[in-house]
């Protein structure tokens, strides 16, 4: 995100979705961190509460209906080679209905449920921060 003449970090959100001890991850095709496995999430829209944005992004990307969510952690990503700087509020839930699917194949073409002890590589910095908080 930038304002003419001023560089500022982007503001994002994410949702760690858990089912039977496994974390839902999608593989990214686009920057930042193309090719990395990530929790669902995205940009927070102007005048949208972060928690509502996390729920909306998760539903758009996974096709799930999301219920209650709890705050998990804050993640900061500075990816100099991609000129990306993000602050992201990350939430967690086990309260959802439906089965995940590929909703945005041009951005997130594959997904899976992964044990916290058997995660795919590479993990995005965003997902790694969420996993670190989940393990506490």
PyMOL commands that set and color helices and strands:
alter all, ss='L'
color gray80, all
select helices_A, chain A and resi 50-62+80-82+125-135
alter helices_A, ss='H'
color red, helices_A
select strands_A, chain A and resi 2-3+6-7+10-19+22-27+37-38+40-43+65-66+70-79+84-93+96-97+110-115
alter strands_A, ss='S'
color yellow, strands_A
deselect
rebuild
show_as cartoon
